[in-house]
Amino acid sequence: MKKPAFFFTFVLLSISVFSQNQSIADSLYTVIQKIDEDDTSRLRLLVWITQNENVPEKRREIAEELLKSAEEVNNKKYMHHAYIQIGQVHRIQGNFDSAIEDLMKARQYSEEANYHRGIIASTTALADAYSLLGNYDAAIEYYRKSILEMNEADSSLLAVTLLNLGDTYYMTKQFDSALYHFESSKLIYEQIGNSPSGIAYNLGNIGLVQAELGKMQEAESNIALSIEALEELGDHYGSCIFLGYMSDIYLNNGYKDEARTFADSCMRIGTRFGLKTEIRDNLLRLSNIAEQQNDYVSAYRYHKRYLNLKDSISNDEVFSRIKGLESAYELSQKQAEVDLLKAQRKNQQSVIVTATVVVFAFAILVIVIFVYYRSKIKINRVLKRQTVSLERLNETKDKFFSIISHDLRGPVSSLFGVSQLIRHFVKAKNTDQLLDMADHMETSVERLSNLLDNLLNWALQQQGHFPNVPEKVNVTEMIDEILEMFSNMASGKLLEMTSSISQPIYLWVDRNSVHTIFRNLINNSIKFTDKEGYVEVSASMDKASAIISIKDNGVGIPSDKLASLFKLNEKSSTYGTAGEKGLGLGLQLVQEFVEMNNGRMEVESNGEKGTVFSLTLPLFENQTIEVDSKVHV
């Protein structure tokens, strides 16, 4: 079982005796703009706000303002605070070279200010960075150095350092040492009594060690408690990391669907807050899950995105640049040590070590080439099996074009009627009516443009299948919008369109597909209803569903056609009562979209007295309860 490389000092360093409340931080940031630039209290408040800000970009923005204010008064202690916060933001966003440079500046200013606590914090943060880069020996050395420099007053920093040192031991598979340091850190946080974040991280890490030792039930319980606590604190970085590990636990135990649910949650958080390293690792995780589910198209797509992102934040390249930065810093601080190291590299032991490294690197290169060619053969096999998937993709695209053509036909037809009226008013020289008609036509064109934009955007989202992204949808507002869209078309046939939905009803459905369902059904009711008829939309609610009915007094549907109304192999088209031409695809797509949204549709018609389409779709309130009880985050 593999644990992702991550550290949490950037959060724990911000713990203070005050409550970590985002609204308080925002309020203080507003008030602080009124405080004098030279006032030290302004610098202290900026430090507190920066430490308690959970959104990375905003955190860096406030830290840069702190740096500017500290530089104006040449206060090196607060310059240290600014650089350490900027460095931590760069690190969680994957910009490791900038992070190391800023953390080195933070350590330099803390030494110049003789700021004991700042020296320890900077040293610990640099240890975190080394561990992220895989240089665990250096990381352990820096952590131990920080612990030795601490005293009893540094309990918060000691807890942070023990936590990260335990994590480094975990990465080197020294599980007993890791568990000891995690439990020691948790005990300190419980004694401090003002750090729910520190307790949450230690709970998660203890769970990871338990998982490695085969205690899966205890591991899952501790990790779930950790995620719940971090979400309450608004710590999305930590939640994303542990969500990913929960996905690994479920996948290793054969629960693929649950694994994908947690991986998708991690991906949403990482994308929203720009956590590049978490996005990269989660793309590889999603690729593995899709492959085990035999979804080779998605597996290939995720893996390709993983490789692209991995190349953009290559740890090898970053490590090389960081080593250069560290050498420059150490040269100015310890010139004597550098000279000694240079002399030692000239002896025979250096030659032996170099030869060993070259041989080892060559062996790794051979292995990489071998794995690459094996992967290439596997990918070629997968590509052969993608022919069927590509055909399905083409069919889906054809359906999208059909939807666009079908849904634009009605509004365009209404514009044709408007053009006839304009011609009539021109001949009658009725300029007042022409102005009203121009306004009316402008509104219709705007609605038509919006409809086309929505349909095209929806089409761009599909990846071989129709996108299905459930969300809270106000069906009352949607019906009113569609009725207004078809008002010109109904007016041309002197039809009365009404909606008897008296209260807001919220559905848990995909907005675009449900919008298409109602557009098609209302369009068909107008199309097959004679002049001076009516189209009525009504709705009611059951325990877990809403029932929406679209009723007309049109020509109805013959009983011999009801049985084949929704068959996909039926491509026939019927002309409307005013000669409107259709494509024969509307009801087929309606049936498909209703099933996609976990609903059902019924039709009542005797072929003479009109038609009633009844849709049953899930309510939002019921779905919210199910989601909360299932994910626990």
N, C-alpha and C positions, 0 to 999 in steps of 0.2 A: 504494500500500500504506500503510495508516494504522497508526501506532504508538500504543498506548494511553498516556495521560499517567500516568506513575508515577515515583516516586523512592524511593531506598532508604537515605537517610541514617539512618533510624531503626534500621536493622540495623547499618550500618557504624560508627556512633558507639559501638556496644557492643563493638567489637573491642579486645582487650587482649592482653598477652603470655601470658595464661592460655588454656587450651583451653576452647572454648565447649561445655561438656558439661552437658546438662540435668540429669543425675543428680547431678552435683557441686553445681549451683545449688540443687537441692531439698534435698540433705543440709546445705549451709551454712545454708539458710533455717531448718532445724530447729534447728541448733546456735545460730544467732544469737539465738534467743529467750531463751537463758540468759545473754547478755551484758548488762552494765549499760547502762541508758538513756543515761547520761552518757559512756560510753566512745566515743571517736572511732573506734576500730576497728570498732565496730558500724555506724556510719554508712558507713565505707568498704566494708564487706562488703555492706551493703544496696545501695549503688551498683553493685557488681560483679554481684550477683545480678539486679538489675533489668535491667542491660545484657545479660545472658546468658539472660533468660527469653524464650522464643519465643511463648508463649500470651498474646495481647493483654490479656485480662481479668485474668489472674494478674499480668502485668507491671504493670498500673495499680494493682492492689491492693497490691503490694509497694512501688511508688513512693509511694503515699499514706501508707504506714507510715513510709517514709523522710522524707517531708515533715513528718509529725507529730513525729518524733524530732528533726529539724533545728530546727523551730520552738521546741521546748522548751528547746533550748540556744542559740537565736538564731544559728545558724550559717548565714550567707547563702550560702556556697559550696555546701553540701549542699542548701539550699533550691532553688538553681539546678538541681542535678542532678535533684531530684525533679520540678520543674515541666517540665523538658525531656523527661523520660521520659513523664510524663502527657500532655503535648502531642503527642508522637509517637504514642501509643496512640489518642488522639482523632482524629488525622489519618488513620491507616490504617483506622479504623472509619467514616470519612466525616463526623465531627462537626467541621467545619472552624472554626466560630466558636469553640468551646471550645479547639481546638488553638491558634489564633492567640493567644487570651488567655493561655493557659498559657505559650507560647513567649515572649511579651512579658515576662511576669513572670520567666521564666528569664533573659532578657537583662538585665532591670533588676537582679536580685540579683547576677549575675556582675559588672556594672559597679560596684555598691556594694561588692562584696568585692574589686574590682580583680583579678579572676580572668581572666587573659588568655585561656587556653584555653576557658573557658566563654563569653566574649564571642564568640569565633570560632564556637563550636558553635551558639550561639543565633542568630547572624546567618545562618549557613548553613541552619539549620532554617527560619527565616522565609523565606529565599529559596526553599526547597523548597515551602513553602505557596503563595507567590505563583505559582510555576510550575504547581502543580496547578490554580490558579484561572484560568490562561491569561494572566496578566499577565507575559509573558516578559521584557519590557524591565526591569521592576523586579527580577525574579529574577536576570537577568544582572548587574545593578548590584550586588546584594547578594553574589552569588558572587565577583565581582571584588574587592569590598571585603574579603571574608574572606581571599582569597588574598594581598592586599597586606599584611594584618596578620600573616600567618604567618611563622615563621622555620624554620630547619632542624630544630628539635626537634618541629615539628608535622607530621611526615611522614604520619601516619595521617589527620589532619584534611585535609591537603592532597589526599590521594588521594580522600577522600570528596567534597571540593568540586569537584575536577576531574571526577569521575564525574558529578555532578549538573549541573555547568555544561555538560559535553558533551551531556547529555540535553536540556538547555534549547535548545542550538544545534540539536539534532536536531528538536525540536518546531517550530523556525522554519525548518527545511529548509536549514540551513547545514551540509551533510553533511561537508564537508572539515574544518571546525572541530570538529564533533562527533567525528569519527574520531580527530583529533589528541588531543583531551582524554581520550577513552576509553583510547587506547593509552598515554598518559602516566600515567593513573591505574593501569592494569594493571601497568606497569613498576614503579611505586612499591610496590605491594602485593607483587610478586614479590621486590623488594629487602628489604622488611620481613620476609617469610618466615613470618608468623604469621596470615595473613588469607585463608583459602580462600574466605570469603564475598565479599570484595572482588574477588578474581580471577574468581569465578563471575559476579558481576553485570557486570563489564566484558566477559567473554566473550559474554554475552547481548546487551549493547548493541552490541558490535562486529558481531555477527551481524545485528542490526537495520539497521545502516548498510549492510552488505553486501547485504542484501535490497533496500534502496532503490536500490542501485547495480546491481541485476540479477544479483548473484553468489549465486544461490539455493543452490547446493550447499554453498558455504562458510558461508552464513548458517545453513542448517539444521544443519550439523555443530556450529557454535559454540553455537547455542541449545540443542541437545540436550545438549551437555556442561554447559552452565550449569544446566539443569533437574536433571540427575543430581547435580551437586554440591550444589545447594540442598536437594534432598530428603535427602541424607546429613546435612546440617547441621540439618534440621528447620525450615528457613525456608519455611513454607507460603505466605506472602504473595508472595515472589519467584517460587516455583514456579507459583502461580496466574496471575501476570502472564505469565510466559513460556509456560505452557501455552496461554493464550489467544492469544498471538501465533503459536505453532506452528499453532493451529487456523486462523488467518488465512492463514498461508503455504500450508497444504494446500488451503484453499478457493480461494485465488487460482490454484492450479495445477490445479483441477478434481477434487481428491480429497475428495468430500463426506463419505463415511463416516468417513475418518480425521479430517477436520476436526471432525466431531461428537463423535468419541471424545475428542479433546483438550479440546473445549469442555465436555463432560460432566464430565471430570476437574477442570477449573477450577471448575465450578459446585459440585461436591461440597466442594472445599477452601474456597471462599468462604463457602458456607452453614455449614460446620462451625465456622469461626473468625470469623464475623460480619463479613466484609469487604464492606461495602455497595457501595462504588464498583465493585469487581470483579464483584459479583453483577449490578449494573446494566448494566455494559458487556457482560458475558457473556450476559445475557438478549437484548440486541440482536443479538449474534453468533449465538446459537442461532436467533433468529427468521429471520435472513438465510439460515442453512444450511437450515432447514426449508422455507423458501420455494423455494430452489433445488432441493430434493428433491421439490417439488410436494406437501408435507405442509402444506396451508394451514391446517388446524385448529391444529396445533402452532405454526405461525408466528404466527397471530393471538393465541394464548394467551400465547406468550413476549413478543410486542410489547406486549400489554396490561399484563403484569406489569412490563415495562421502563418504560412510561410512568408507572405508579403509583409505582415506586421513584424514577424520575427527578424527579418532582414533590416527593417527600419530602426530597430532598437537592439542591434547586435551587442550582446554582452562582451564579446571579445574586443570589439572596436572601442567600446566605452572603457573597458578595463585598461586598455593600452593608453588612452588619453588621461585617465585618472592617475595611472602610475607616473605619467609625465608631470601632472600637476603636483602630486605628492613629492616628487623628487625636487621640483622647484622650491616647494615650501621648506622641505627639510634642508635644502642647501643653504637657505638663508638663516636657519636656526641651528643646524648642527654640522658645520662645515668639516669639523674634525672627524666626525663619524663617517661622512661621505668619503673622505680621503682614505680612511682605513678600509672601507668596503671596496674601494677601487683597487687597493693594494692586494686585498685577499682574492679578488677575482683573477689576479694574474698567476696564482699558483696552480699546481697540477690538479688539485681537487676541483677547481672550476672547470677545467678541461673535461674531467670525468663526468661531472654533473651535466655539462653541456652535451656531451656525447649521448648520455642516457636520455636526455630530453629529446634529442633529435631522433633516436631510435623509437622512443615512445610515440612521438608525433607521427613518424612514418607508419607505425602500426595502426594508429588511430585513423590515418588517412586511408589506409587499405580497407579498414573496416567500414569507413564512411562510403567509400566507392562501392563496396560490395552491397551494403544496405541500399544505396541509391539505385543500383541496377535491379535489385530485387523489388524495390518499390515501383520502379518503372514498369517492370513486367506485370506487376499486380494492377497498376493503373491502366495499362493497355487492355487487360482482361475486363476491367470495369467499364472502360469506354465502349467495348463491344456490346456490353449489355445495356448501354444507354440508348440504343436505337429506339426501343419501345417508348422510353421516357421522352425522347425528343419528339416522337410522333404525338404523344399526349400533349406536349407543350404546344405544338402547332395547332392541335384541335382547340386547346384552351384559348389561344390567340384568336382563332376564327370566331369563337363564341364571343370574345370581347368586342370584335368588330361588329358582330351581329347586334350586341346590346347597344352599342353606340348608334348604329343605323336605326334600330327600332325606336330608341328613346328620343332621337332627334326628329323623327318623322312627324310626331304630333305637333311640337312647337313650330316646326317649319310650315306645316299645313296651316296653322293659325295665322302665320305671317302672310300666307297667300291670301287669306280672307281679308286681312288688313289692307293689302295692296289694292284689292278690288274696291274697298270702301274709299281709299285715297283717290282712286281714279274717278269714283262717283262724285266726291266732294270737289274735285278739281273742275269737273264739267259743270257742277252747280255753283262754282265760285264761292263756296262756303269756307272761308278762311278760318273762322273760329273752330269749326269742326276739324279742319286740317291740323291746327295746332294741337288740339286735344288728341287727335289720332297719332301725331308725331310723338307726343309724350308717351302715349300708350305703347307705340311701337318701340321706343327706346327702352322702356321697361322690359318688354318681351325679349328684345335682343340681349339685354343684360342677363336675364334669367337663362336664356339659351346658352350664352357664353359660359356662365357659371356651371351649368349642367355639363357642357362639353369638357371644361377643366376638370371637374370631379371625375368624370368617366375616364379621361385619359390618365389622370393621376392614379386612379385605381388600377387601370390596366398595367401601368408601369411597375406596380408592386407585385404582380403575380410572378411566381417562379416555377411554372409548370403546373400550377393549380390555382384555383381562385383563392385569393387571400381571405382569411377568416380571422378577424381580430375583434373579439367581442368587447363591447363597451356599453356604458349607460346611455340609452337613447330615449329621448322624449317623443313618443309616438304621436302625441297630440300636435306638437309643433311640426313634426314631419308631414302629417296628413294635411295640415293647413297650408304648408308651403307647396305641396304637390297640387292641391286643388287650385291654388292661385296660379301655378304654372300652366294649368290646362284651362284657365278661365276663358281665354280667347277662343280656344277650340270649342268649348261648351257653348259660348255665346253665339258662335256661328250656327249652331244647330238648335238654338233657343232652349237649351237644356238647363234644368235647375240642379246645381250641385250643392249638397249640404253635408255638414259634419255634425253629428249629435254626440260627440265625445265631450262631456261636460267637465271632466277633471283630468289633471295631468296623469299620464300612465307611462311608466319607465320600463323599458325592455333591456335585457342583457343579450345583445345581438351585434352582428357586424353591420355598421351603419350603411356602408355602400350597397351591400347586397340587399338589405331590407328596403332601402330607398328604391332600388331597381324593382323589387317585388311590387311595391305599392304603385309605382309609376306605370308598370305594365298593366296591372289589374284595372286601375282607374282609366287608363287610356283605352283598354278594351271595352269597358262599360260605356264610355262616350262613343266609341266607334260603332257599337252594335245597338245603340238606342236611337229611336226615331226622334224627329223634331218634337219639341215641347214635352219631352220625357223628363226623367229625373235620374240622378245618381246620388245615392246616400251612403255615407260611411259612418259606422257605429262601432263601439267597443265596450267590452265589459271585462272584469277580472275574476279569475278563479283563484284557487289557493296558491298555485305556483306559476300560472300562465295568464296571459291576456288573450282574449278572443276578439279579433278585428274582422268586421263583416263589411263587404262592399256590395251593395245591392243596386240593381237597376230594373227598369221596366221595359227593357229592350226586346229584341227578337228571340232571346233565349238560345239554348243549345239543344239540338235534337238528341234524343236518347241514344240513337245509334252511334253518335260521335262522342258521347261522354266517356265511354270505355277506353278510347284511344286518345283522349285529350292531351295526356301528358307523356305519351310515348316518344322517345327521342328519335325514332326512325320515321316519325310522321313529319313531313316537311311541307305539307299543304298550307295554303294561305287563303283566307276568306275575306271578301270585300265587305266594308262596313255599310251602314244604311245610307250614307251619302257618297258611296263609291270610294271610301278610303281604302288604300291598298296596304296590306301588312306583309311581313316576312315569314310568318308561320313558325317563329321561334320563341315568341314571348312567353307562352304558358309553359313550354318545356323548360326554359330557364327559371321561371318562377318556381316550378316544382323542385328543381335542383337546388335553388337557393334556400327555399323553405327547409328542406331536409338538412342542408349544411348548417342552418341555425337552430337545429334540434327542435323544429316545429313540424306541424302537419297542416294540410289544406283539404277542405271539403268543398264540393260544388253541388248546388241545388238548382235545377232548371227542368222545366217540362217542355221546353221548345217553343212556348207561346207567350208566357207571362213574365219574361225577364229571367235574370240569373242572380244568384247570391254566392259569392266566394267568401268562405269563412277560414281565417288563418288563426292558428293557435301557436303563440310564441312565448318563450320563457320570460318571466318577470325579473327585473333587476334585483329586487329585495331578496328573493330566494337564492339567487346566485351568489350574492355578497356573503351570505351566511356560510354557504358551502366552501367558498374560497378561503375565508378566514379560518374555518375549522380544519382545513386540510394543510395549509402551508405553515401556519404558526410563526410567521415573521412579522 
